């Protein structure tokens, strides 16, 4: 009986550990560092909004005419580059001056990697910007994130020149 329990435990443990790993010969736009939570693509609709609810409330209108520069990310990363922080601080300043305005941060990736993987990475990118904004004093309930993964490239094409512009966070303001 003890042998059966040990074998069953070993098989379950092996299965659990095996499903958390993925082998690739070369890294492809993946997470470096701690990785964080995985986003399951079935939780998102075609517009990138979580299927379990709408962002904020349905009475809010998207603000047109107010735009912020995208925040760009390095290959295989959701870490904020020092040269991108000033862009986020300008958004925080705007939100502090416009207390009724809420923000959705949209995370994007280049075309490398699987759809599921890029949705996860896009979400991690959006969440890193969100965390920075909350750290600057913006109320967490005023900032949401969503991921489009690779589905909405800023530019078409392959190669680093295109990929660099597609690894980004963009901003949608609502009032």
Wavefront OBJ file of the C-alpha trace (Angstrom):
o trace
v 0.000 0.000 0.000
v 2.789 2.401 0.894
v 4.510 1.663 -2.438
v 1.310 2.506 -4.333
v 1.006 5.836 -2.478
v 4.663 6.691 -3.170
v 4.388 5.800 -6.864
v 1.122 7.738 -7.216
v 2.629 10.763 -5.451
v 5.728 10.609 -7.641
v 3.617 10.413 -10.813
v 1.433 13.351 -9.752
v 4.441 15.427 -8.819
v 6.131 14.627 -12.106
v 2.989 15.568 -14.021
v 2.630 18.869 -12.170
v 6.262 19.798 -12.668
v 6.194 18.720 -16.294
v 3.173 20.876 -17.180
v 4.831 23.977 -15.806
v 7.798 23.690 -18.128
v 8.159 24.348 -21.776
v 11.168 23.503 -23.816
v 12.445 25.819 -26.514
v 15.749 25.867 -28.195
v 15.813 29.676 -28.233
v 13.926 32.108 -26.016
v 11.095 33.830 -27.856
v 9.809 37.053 -26.286
v 9.370 35.368 -22.939
v 9.437 36.527 -19.396
v 12.759 37.051 -17.774
v 13.058 37.139 -14.048
v 10.284 36.035 -11.741
v 7.592 35.534 -14.409
v 4.473 36.210 -12.314
v 1.039 34.777 -12.977
v 0.032 33.254 -16.291
v -2.879 34.794 -18.139
v -5.185 32.240 -19.730
v -6.364 33.548 -23.105
v -9.878 32.115 -22.751
v -10.500 34.748 -20.075
v -10.325 37.550 -22.660
v -12.772 38.579 -25.366
v -11.747 39.761 -28.835
v -11.413 43.319 -27.540
v -8.993 42.231 -24.802
v -11.447 43.018 -22.013
v -11.851 40.287 -19.392
v -14.925 38.161 -20.072
v -15.929 38.274 -16.395
v -16.689 42.002 -16.549
v -16.250 45.317 -18.265
v -13.550 47.775 -17.256
v -14.853 50.348 -14.764
v -18.524 50.928 -15.543
v -20.538 51.114 -18.726
v -21.473 54.783 -18.306
v -17.912 55.987 -18.876
v -16.908 57.391 -22.256
v -13.486 57.024 -23.830
v -11.656 60.337 -23.982
v -10.534 61.193 -27.471
v -7.926 63.819 -28.209
v -5.784 63.050 -25.165
v -2.976 60.674 -25.983
v 0.185 59.564 -24.265
v 3.322 58.092 -25.755
v 3.562 54.301 -25.604
v 5.900 52.781 -23.050
v 8.319 50.406 -24.779
v 9.788 47.220 -23.364
v 12.908 45.250 -24.100
v 12.961 41.832 -25.658
v 11.853 39.109 -23.291
v 10.970 41.608 -20.551
v 8.224 43.358 -18.659
v 10.673 45.472 -16.663
v 10.342 49.239 -17.014
v 13.368 50.801 -18.648
v 14.637 53.964 -16.922
v 14.106 56.002 -20.106
v 10.396 55.023 -20.141
v 9.585 56.069 -16.569
v 9.134 59.763 -17.418
v 6.270 58.813 -19.762
v 4.463 57.067 -16.916
v 5.076 59.994 -14.585
v 3.385 62.325 -17.115
v 0.353 60.031 -17.073
v 0.303 60.084 -13.263
v 0.450 63.885 -13.335
v -2.508 63.967 -15.733
v -4.510 61.538 -13.572
v -3.756 63.589 -10.454
v -5.101 66.726 -12.191
v -8.167 64.867 -13.553
v -9.585 62.895 -10.655
v -12.648 61.644 -12.578
v -10.508 60.065 -15.292
v -9.720 56.355 -15.231
v -7.130 54.484 -17.255
v -6.779 51.154 -19.027
v -3.227 50.087 -19.788
v -3.018 47.847 -22.845
v -0.078 45.445 -23.017
v 1.267 44.400 -26.426
v 3.966 42.041 -27.723
v 5.787 41.339 -30.929
v 4.867 38.336 -33.063
v 7.338 35.897 -31.522
v 6.008 33.351 -29.040
v 2.699 31.549 -28.753
v -0.594 33.381 -28.428
v -1.015 32.272 -24.802
v 2.531 33.265 -23.953
v 2.180 36.706 -25.531
v -1.116 37.348 -23.744
v 0.644 36.588 -20.472
v 3.633 38.779 -21.313
v 1.359 41.619 -22.464
v -0.522 41.430 -19.181
v 2.724 41.477 -17.194
v 3.806 44.576 -19.133
v 0.528 46.337 -18.410
v 0.705 45.324 -14.754
v 4.247 46.662 -14.364
v 3.059 50.079 -15.596
v 0.003 49.846 -13.341
v 2.163 49.028 -10.319
v 4.361 52.024 -11.019
v 1.323 54.328 -11.263
v -0.125 52.976 -8.027
v 3.282 53.492 -6.418
v 3.085 57.136 -7.491
v -0.176 57.492 -5.570
v -2.797 56.819 -8.241
v -5.713 54.887 -6.704
v -5.600 51.266 -7.842
v -9.315 51.258 -8.692
v -8.672 53.975 -11.306
v -6.212 51.835 -13.267
v -6.912 48.539 -15.012
v -4.859 46.431 -17.361
v -5.550 44.210 -20.316
v -3.453 42.353 -22.821
v -3.712 42.107 -26.564
v -0.603 39.953 -26.873
v 0.552 40.040 -30.494
v -2.911 40.710 -31.970
v -2.610 44.485 -32.501
v 0.841 45.323 -33.796
v 1.778 48.997 -34.019
v 3.711 48.226 -37.195
v 3.698 45.303 -39.587
v 6.832 43.388 -40.442
v 9.536 41.280 -38.953
v 12.921 42.139 -37.581
v 14.043 44.160 -34.611
v 12.930 47.527 -36.022
v 9.300 46.348 -36.131
v 9.433 44.149 -33.049
v 10.820 46.990 -30.910
v 7.767 49.153 -31.672
v 5.325 46.315 -30.989
v 6.650 45.563 -27.474
v 4.685 48.300 -25.737
v 2.085 49.502 -23.304
v -0.584 51.902 -24.579
v -3.138 53.947 -22.706
v -6.897 54.473 -22.976
v -8.512 57.163 -20.838
v -12.162 57.124 -19.760
v -14.315 59.642 -17.954
l 1 2 3 4 5 6 7 8 9 10 11 12 13 14 15 16 17 18 19 20 21 22 23 24 25 26 27 28 29 30 31 32 33 34 35 36 37 38 39 40 41 42 43 44 45 46 47 48 49 50 51 52 53 54 55 56 57 58 59 60 61 62 63 64 65 66 67 68 69 70 71 72 73 74 75 76 77 78 79 80 81 82 83 84 85 86 87 88 89 90 91 92 93 94 95 96 97 98 99 100 101 102 103 104 105 106 107 108 109 110 111 112 113 114 115 116 117 118 119 120 121 122 123 124 125 126 127 128 129 130 131 132 133 134 135 136 137 138 139 140 141 142 143 144 145 146 147 148 149 150 151 152 153 154 155 156 157 158 159 160 161 162 163 164 165 166 167 168 169 170 171 172 173 174 175
